[in-house]
Amino acid sequence: MSIGRAVREATLALYRTGTVGALSCLAIGASLLLIGMFAQLLDGARLTAASLKDRIEVEIYLRDGATRRAATALAEDLRSLDGVRTVDYIDKAAATEEFEAMFGKDLLSALSTNPLPASLRIGFEPDASVRSAAEAVSALAADHRDVEQVETGDAWLSQVERVVDLGLWVGLLLTTLLCLACGFAVSNTAKLMVLAQRDAIEIMRVVGASNAFIRTTFMMGGGLQGTAGGFLAALAVTIGSPLWAAAVPVESALSTSLIGVGLIALGAILGVLGSWASLSRVLQAIA
């Protein structure tokens, strides 16, 4: 029995399922659509987390007597640390400008001297472990004779990393559950396809078809069904992405075409696996 014959038989078997097959394709497509939407949401969350990390900074406040040369030397040591991207020197005049831009000039105008210290502002690489890098910065600067205080924002760093880790694990869990649900739908449909064509299977056996050929035929049928569901999901993602983006304003680096190809491939894989999982018991039952 040739592969071409198996493909033709799989197509006919899928066609004979009629409404049941069509509804199963729609169910698979709906499950895959959720996976596609969730992939966009996860990617958007990843970009948002990277953006938050990009904004995290550690402020090192210098003593009043610290010279610019000493601050520059300390900045060079800080730049050598892993995960540190930028080290900017903020003198007293620049600190005053920033303060006045945020709170107005009235608060400082009544004072005879500028109370704001010079500082070093450290930025981190987005893909670095910001908490570890901040701890390294704090450890290096804490005992320096020209450092008055190190503001790392430990509570903020812990919260950001906790939210990012939780979002990652929840996303992986929900994606796994959606894939299992999609595979379960394909598996049940494969059972219906096999049971509905018991007579056809007996005829295939009479004419010499092996169990391997029968399994191949129905696994291909499951693959075709999953591919059809993936195509429907890809079409829905392409059409609905503008509406989805308007309702949930989360930027994603994943293009709709890339997601569409991934959904079609995932549908085909789940279709084959779902059919394979259900065939052995069903074939034994009708043997």
FITIPA-392644 format. One record per residue (C-alpha): residue in one letter; x, y, z. Coordinates in steps of 0.1 Angstrom, whole numbers, plus 5000, padded with zeros to 4 digits. Layout:
aXYZ...
END
This chain:
m500050005000s501550334989i501750665009g499650824981r496850564987a497050635024v496651005019r493650954996e492050715021a492650965049t491051245029l488051025021a487750925057l487751285069y485151375043r482851085054t482751215090g480651505077t479351745103v481251575131g484551635113a483651995105l482752065141s485951895153c487952115129l486252425144a486952305179i490652255170g490752585154a489252755184s491752595207l494652695184l493253045181l493453075219i497052955218g497853215191m496253495211f497953375242a501353365224q500853735214l499953815250l502953635264d505253805240g503754135248a504254065285r507853965278l508554295260t506854485289a508954305314a512054395294s510954755293l510454765331k513954615336d515254875312r513855145335i515255005367e518155215380v520255225411e521155565425i524455605444y524555935464l527956085469r529256275499d529456655496g533256645495a533556385467t535456515437r534456445401r537656255396a536756015425a533255975410t534655905376a536955635391l534055475409a531955485377e534755295358d534755025384l530954995382r530954975344s533154665347l530454465365d528354215347g524854335337v525754705341r524954905309t525355275318v526755475346d525855845345y527356115367i524656355380d526256665395k524456895420a523357135393a521756855372a520156705403t518657055410e517257075375e515656735378f514156815412e512657145399a511256975368m509456725390f508356935420g508757305409k511157575420d509457685451l510757415474l514457495467s514157875463a513757935500l517057755508s520357935508t522357625497n521757335474p520957035496l520856785468p523956555465a525756455433s525156095424l525855805400r522955655382i523355295371g521255135343f521254765336e521054535305p517454425298d518554055295a520554055327s519553945362v518854295374r518654195411s522054025410a523654315391a522054565416e523454365446a526954365430v526754745425s525654795461a528354565474l531054755454a529755105463a528755045500d532255065515h533555345492r534755645511d532955895488v529555715489e526855855512q524055615504v523055345478e519455335468t518754995451g514954975454d515054625467a511254605471w510654715435l513254485421s511854185440q508354265429v509254305392e511153975391r508453795410v505753915386v507853825356d508653475369l504953415378g503753535344l506153295327w505052985346v501353075343g501853125306l503652795301l500952615322l498052765302t499752695269t500352335279l496652295289l495452445257c497652205237l496351905257a492752015251c493352045214g495051705213f492151565232a489651695207v491551545178s491951215197n488151185203t487451275166a489951005155k487950755176l484750855159m486350835125v487650485132l484350355147a482250515119q484350335093r484449995109d483249825077a485750015056i488549895080e487449535077i487349565039m490849715040r492049415060v490349175036v492249325007g495549295025a495949625043s498149595074n497449755107a500449985100f498750105068i495450155086r497250345114t499150555088t495850635071f494050755101m497050945115m497251125082g493551195086g494251345121g497051545106l494751685079q492151765104g494651945127t496052135097a492552245087g491952365123g495352545123f494452715090l491152835105a492952965136a495653135114l492953305094a491153425125v494353555140t495153745108i491653895106g491153955143s494654095152p493654465147l490654415169w492654225195a495354495195a492754765200a491054585229v494354475246p497054735239v500054505244e502854535219s504154205204a507154135183l505453825168s504053885133t500653735124s502253545095l504753375119i501953295144g499753155115v502552925103g503152805138l499452735144i499152535112a502252335121l501152285157g497652175145a499251915122i501451775150l498651765175g496451595149v498951315143l499651265180g495951265189s495151015163w498050795172a497050805209s493550675201l494050425173s495550125191r492750075216v490050135190l491649895164q491849635191a488249685200i487049625165a489449345156
END
